[in-house]
Amino acid sequence: MPLSKEELLAIARGYWRPDRDYELRQERSPEHDRLESRWEEALEDLDRWRAVLREVRQEFPDYTVGDVTATADACFRGVVYPVKGRPFPPYHWIVVGCLSILAPIYIVYGVEYGRVGRRRLNPRVSLEPLLPERQVVADVISRRIEARFGASKLPRDIAETPVPLYAQWVEPPETTLFHVLFTNEPGNVP
């Protein structure tokens, strides 16, 4: 049975603060320490996460598949770029799969941006449903995460629920469950 918004918010409150009281202090907040401890436990699943990415790479051999996990976030995060080794189109897109380390949930989203030479500009994040060519990739990522971890997909409407928490650079009223359960910078992908 999927977790409710209220249950997810209760989980997130254990790792993110409702204020900026520790921002200028020398010591870290108890929430930060809990997130760091949770990451120490979660890293035991790193091999399973990498297996998900290997399986995605096998299904899309002409795509670039990478691990962009950062322990400042609350998730394992992988990316799939379109065909590698060919000229870039005038726009570019990435499909990103995230597996939360805080709850047994995941989400898949897309990032599209313009290009000037090799520089990416104006990232635009979109949650599913994605355009058909991207949805095919998202579906494979979803199946692989579900098979390896038994996690449930977080529905878009729940992911977009505002929460009264600060998630690094995102603050209320912009902060959502997505930011505190996955990443506060979804458009920042290498």
N, C-alpha and C positions, 0 to 999 in steps of 0.2 A: 504494500500500500504506500503510495507516494506521500511524502511529508507535506503538511499544510504550510501556507505562508507564515502563520504564527510560529510553527515549529522551526521553520528555517530561520526566521528572525531571531528566535531564542538561541539557536546555535550560533548565529553570526555575532550576537552580543557577547559571546564568550571570547571573541577574537578581535573585535573592533569597538572603538569607544564612541560614546554619544557626545564627546566634547574634544577639545584640543588641549586639555590640561597638561599633557606630557610633551607637547611640541617643543617648548623651550627648556625643558629640564635635561639634566645630564643622564638621569636614570631612565630606563625603558619602562613602559607601562606593563601591568600584569597581562593585559591582552596580547601585547607584542610577544611577551615571554611564552604565553600559551600557544601562539601561532608558530613560534620557533620550535617549541617542543612537538607540536603536531607535525611539523615538517620532518623532524628527526624520525618520527614513526612512519610517516608517509613514504619516505625515501626507501623503505624496505620494499615498496611496490614499484620501484623504478624499473626493474627488469620486466615486470608485466606491462608497464606503460610502454616501454621500448618495443615489446613484442607486438603491441597494438600498432605502433607506427611501422614496424617491419611488414606486418600483414597488409596494411594500407598501401605501402610501397609496392608489394607484390601485385596488388590489384591495379595499380596505376604506375607501371614501370617507366612511363615517359614523363611523369610528373616529379617535381621536387617535393620530398616529404622530409620534414625536420621536426626536431624537438626544441621548443622555445620556452620550456619550463623555467620559471624564475621564482625563487623562494620568497620574493616580496609579494607575490600573488598567493591566492588560496587554491591553486589548482595545478595539475599537470596540464601542459598546453602543447599541442602539436599543430603544424601547419602543412597545408598541401597547396602548392603553387601549380598553375597550369604548365603545359608542355615546356620542358627545359631545353635549352640549347637552340631555341629558335628566336627570331626577332620578336621583341616585345610588341604587343598591340598598343594602340593609342591609349587604352585603359588597361588596368591590370587588376587581377583579383586573387584572393587567397581565401581558402576555407580553413577555419580554425576549429579544432576540437578541444574542449576543456573538460577535465575530470576533476571535480571538487575534491579537496582533501578534508573538507569539513563535514560533508554529508554525502550519502551514496547517490549523487546526482551528477549529470553532465549536461553540457550544452554544446551545440555546434552553430557557428555563425560565419558570416562572410564579411570580408573587407574589400572594398573596391577603391581605387585611387587613380588619379591621373598621373602622367609621367612627363617629365621634361628630361630627355636623355636618360640617364640611369637614376635620376632622382624621382622619388615618389612624392606626390603632393595630394593634399586634401583627402585623407582617408575617410571613407564612409562605411560605418559598421551597420550591418543589417542582420537581424535574427531571422530564423526560418519563418516562412518558406523562402527559399532562394530561387534564382533563375534555374531552369532545368539542368544546364551543364554543371552548375555548382551543386545542385541538389543531389545529383548522382554521387558526387564525392562525399557530401554530408551524410548520405544514407549509409555508405560503406563505413565511414568513421563511426557512426552511431552503432551499427551492428557489431563492429569490432569491440567497442567499449562495453557494450551490453554483454557480449559473450565472455570477455576477459574479467570484467569487474562486477557484473550484475547490477550496475547502476541504472537509474531511471532518468529519462530525459526531462529536464526542467522546462515546462511549458513557457512560451514567450510571455504570456500575460502575468505569470508569477515572477518570472525573471525581471520584468519591468516594474515590479512593485517598489514604490519609494520606501526607504527606511531611514530612520533618524540616527544614522551612524556616519562616522568619518572613515573613509577608506583611502588613506594616503592623500592623493591630490583631489579626490572627489568628496564633496561635502553636501549635507542636506541643503536644499531639497532635491538636489540632483542624484544623490546616492540611491542606488537600487539594490535589490537582492543580487542581481547579476554582479555588481561591483564587489560586494562583500563575500560572495560565495565562489567567485572565479577571479576576475581581474579588474582593476580600476582603470586600466589603459588598454581596452580591447583593440583599438586601432594601431597600437604600437607593436608591430610585428616585423622581425628582421627579414 
